[in-house]
Amino acid sequence: MSKFEPKLPPGFDWRTITPDDSPMGLPDVEASPVYRDLGSAKLEEGDPAFDFDLPLYDFSEGTRVETGRRFRLQSVAANRPVALIFGSYT
């Protein structure tokens, strides 16, 4: 077994989670240097974050309402420290 082969439970068949029309299966993705590179961090602690610009919404009434304002990371980070938290709450 190569070091890049996925470690799957005995008897697990990756085809059960791969669409029939998929050009690649899980072993192909796991073995691909391109896909392995996508999962590798390119930033180090202290590196500047990439700038982004997003619309701001008001959720105070329980629904999304456009405010017409925008959030741009670079303009906020220029004035004070900013913490970015990435996660899934599902």
ZAGU-703479 format. One line per 4 residues: number of its first residue (from 1); for each residue z negated, x, y negated of N, C-alpha, C. Coordinates in nm, 3 decimals, padded with zeros to 5 digits. Each point is the difference from the previous one (the first is absolute). Layout:
<torbas>
NUM	Z/X/Y/Z/X/Y/Z/X/Y ~ ...
</torbas>
This chain:
<torbas>
1	00.000/00.084/00.117/00.000/-00.084/-00.117/00.000/00.089/-00.124 ~ 00.090/-00.031/-00.097/00.000/00.080/-00.123/-00.118/-00.040/-00.086 ~ -00.037/00.086/-00.095/-00.117/-00.029/-00.082/00.024/-00.118/-00.094 ~ 00.127/-00.043/-00.016/00.029/-00.111/-00.089/00.020/-00.132/00.072
5	-00.014/-00.003/00.129/00.010/-00.127/00.072/-00.124/-00.083/-00.028 ~ 00.019/-00.130/-00.025/-00.116/-00.083/-00.030/-00.094/-00.009/00.120 ~ -00.127/-00.009/-00.029/-00.099/-00.016/00.106/-00.028/-00.149/00.014 ~ 00.059/-00.060/00.099/-00.012/-00.144/00.021/-00.086/-00.028/00.121
9	-00.063/-00.117/00.001/-00.081/-00.036/00.117/00.086/-00.004/00.126 ~ -00.057/00.030/00.116/00.076/-00.007/00.125/00.060/-00.139/00.018 ~ 00.126/-00.003/00.038/00.068/-00.127/00.025/00.055/-00.067/-00.125 ~ -00.026/00.058/-00.119/00.050/-00.062/-00.124/00.150/00.020/-00.008
13	00.074/-00.106/-00.031/00.145/00.008/-00.013/00.035/-00.021/-00.148 ~ 00.041/00.106/-00.071/00.031/-00.008/-00.142/00.114/-00.097/-00.027 ~ 00.083/-00.030/00.100/00.112/-00.093/-00.020/-00.050/-00.141/-00.033 ~ -00.125/-00.031/00.038/-00.053/-00.134/-00.028/-00.028/-00.020/-00.149
17	-00.009/00.107/-00.077/-00.025/-00.013/-00.143/00.119/00.048/-00.084 ~ 00.113/00.026/00.064/00.119/00.049/-00.069/00.109/-00.108/00.006 ~ 00.056/-00.041/-00.115/00.108/-00.100/00.003/00.118/00.049/00.084 ~ 00.069/-00.093/00.064/00.113/00.035/00.086/00.110/00.074/-00.075
21	00.019/-00.031/-00.129/00.108/00.063/-00.076/-00.044/00.128/-00.071 ~ -00.120/00.048/00.029/-00.049/00.121/-00.065/00.075/00.123/00.051 ~ 00.050/00.084/-00.091/00.069/00.120/00.044/-00.095/00.108/00.053 ~ -00.130/-00.013/-00.030/-00.098/00.098/00.043/-00.120/-00.070/00.061
25	-00.053/00.060/00.102/-00.124/-00.048/00.058/-00.116/00.086/-00.050 ~ -00.121/-00.038/00.033/-00.117/00.075/-00.043/00.006/00.148/00.037 ~ 00.040/00.034/00.124/00.008/00.144/00.032/00.099/00.076/-00.089 ~ 00.112/-00.068/-00.038/00.099/00.063/-00.087/-00.059/00.027/-00.139
29	-00.071/-00.099/-00.053/-00.060/00.014/-00.132/-00.106/00.109/00.002 ~ -00.086/-00.002/00.100/-00.107/00.099/00.010/00.054/00.142/00.015 ~ 00.116/00.016/00.062/00.058/00.132/00.023/00.086/00.048/-00.116 ~ 00.034/-00.089/-00.092/00.090/00.034/-00.109/-00.071/00.082/-00.107
33	00.053/00.118/-00.034/-00.062/00.080/-00.107/00.004/-00.073/-00.135 ~ 00.102/-00.082/-00.022/00.010/-00.075/-00.125/-00.117/-00.097/-00.013 ~ -00.028/-00.075/00.105/-00.109/-00.097/-00.005/-00.137/00.068/00.002 ~ -00.013/00.110/00.070/-00.126/00.075/-00.004/-00.027/00.050/-00.141
37	00.106/00.045/-00.069/-00.014/00.049/-00.136/-00.047/-00.111/-00.095 ~ 00.045/-00.123/00.022/-00.041/-00.112/-00.084/-00.150/-00.025/00.009 ~ -00.059/00.033/00.113/-00.143/-00.021/00.020/-00.086/00.118/-00.043 ~ 00.062/00.101/-00.057/-00.074/00.120/-00.041/-00.026/-00.004/-00.150
41	-00.123/00.026/-00.038/-00.037/00.000/-00.142/00.074/00.112/-00.074 ~ 00.047/-00.031/-00.119/00.070/00.099/-00.082/-00.083/00.040/-00.121 ~ -00.110/-00.070/-00.023/-00.085/00.028/-00.115/-00.131/00.061/00.046 ~ -00.058/00.078/-00.086/-00.132/00.058/00.024/-00.098/-00.062/-00.099
45	-00.127/00.012/00.029/-00.101/-00.049/-00.091/00.019/00.064/-00.137 ~ -00.001/-00.082/-00.103/00.016/00.048/-00.136/00.143/-00.006/-00.051 ~ 00.098/-00.021/00.089/00.139/-00.014/-00.045/00.013/-00.129/-00.081 ~ 00.086/00.002/-00.103/00.019/-00.123/-00.077/00.070/-00.107/00.085
49	-00.040/-00.125/-00.019/00.062/-00.111/00.072/00.138/-00.029/-00.059 ~ 00.087/-00.058/00.079/00.130/-00.042/-00.049/-00.019/-00.119/-00.094 ~ 00.072/-00.002/-00.109/-00.011/-00.108/-00.095/00.062/-00.128/00.058 ~ -00.056/-00.113/-00.036/00.061/-00.129/00.036/-00.027/-00.100/-00.111
53	00.081/-00.104/-00.003/-00.006/-00.101/-00.103/00.009/-00.136/00.069 ~ -00.103/-00.085/-00.016/-00.006/-00.128/00.068/-00.036/-00.112/-00.097 ~ 00.046/-00.123/00.029/-00.041/-00.112/-00.085/-00.147/-00.034/00.024 ~ -00.068/-00.047/-00.105/-00.139/-00.046/00.012/-00.002/-00.152/00.009
57	-00.080/-00.052/00.091/-00.013/-00.145/00.020/-00.143/-00.042/-00.026 ~ -00.017/-00.128/-00.034/-00.132/-00.059/-00.017/-00.026/-00.090/00.121 ~ -00.106/00.028/00.075/-00.036/-00.079/00.117/-00.129/-00.079/-00.024 ~ -00.043/-00.012/-00.125/-00.129/-00.061/-00.029/-00.009/-00.148/00.039
61	00.113/-00.068/00.007/00.000/-00.142/00.038/00.036/-00.020/00.147 ~ 00.010/00.111/00.075/00.028/-00.010/00.143/00.147/00.008/00.036 ~ 00.088/00.006/-00.099/00.143/00.017/00.026/00.051/00.115/-00.086 ~ 00.114/00.053/00.037/00.059/00.111/-00.075/00.072/-00.053/-00.123
65	-00.041/00.049/-00.116/00.063/-00.038/-00.127/00.047/00.128/-00.068 ~ 00.127/00.004/-00.037/00.052/00.118/-00.069/-00.061/00.012/-00.138 ~ -00.038/00.122/-00.037/-00.061/00.023/-00.131/00.100/00.059/-00.100 ~ 00.111/00.052/00.051/00.096/00.066/-00.087/-00.037/00.144/-00.031
69	-00.116/00.044/00.052/-00.045/00.137/-00.020/00.034/00.084/00.124 ~ -00.008/00.131/-00.016/00.031/00.091/00.109/-00.110/00.104/00.013 ~ -00.012/00.058/00.118/-00.093/00.110/00.025/00.083/00.121/00.035 ~ -00.018/00.107/-00.076/00.068/00.127/00.028/-00.106/00.105/00.023
73	-00.001/00.058/00.119/-00.104/00.095/00.037/-00.010/00.115/-00.099 ~ 00.113/00.058/-00.038/-00.004/00.118/-00.086/-00.067/-00.028/-00.134 ~ 00.020/-00.119/-00.056/-00.060/-00.029/-00.131/-00.151/-00.018/00.012 ~ -00.049/-00.053/00.113/-00.144/-00.016/00.018/-00.064/00.135/00.036
77	00.062/00.074/00.089/-00.056/00.128/00.045/-00.003/00.104/-00.111 ~ 00.082/-00.017/-00.102/-00.001/00.095/-00.112/-00.129/-00.011/-00.081 ~ -00.068/-00.115/00.008/-00.120/-00.025/-00.082/-00.131/00.010/00.077 ~ 00.006/-00.020/00.132/-00.124/00.001/00.079/00.033/00.020/00.147
81	-00.097/00.041/00.079/00.024/00.016/00.144/00.032/-00.134/00.066 ~ 00.084/00.003/00.100/00.040/-00.120/00.071/-00.018/00.026/00.151 ~ -00.058/-00.094/00.070/-00.011/00.008/00.146/00.096/-00.100/00.062 ~ 00.086/00.046/00.089/00.092/-00.087/00.073/-00.055/-00.022/00.139
85	-00.016/-00.124/00.038/-00.053/-00.034/00.132/00.108/-00.076/00.075 ~ 00.039/00.053/00.115/00.102/-00.063/00.083/-00.067/-00.051/00.126 ~ 00.031/-00.121/00.037/-00.059/-00.055/00.121/00.058/-00.135/00.034 ~ -00.037/-00.050/00.113/00.046/-00.129/00.046/-00.122/-00.088/00.021
89	00.007/-00.118/-00.050/-00.110/-00.095/00.013/00.038/-00.117/00.089 ~ 00.089/00.023/00.093/00.042/-00.108/00.090/-00.068/00.014/00.134
</torbas>
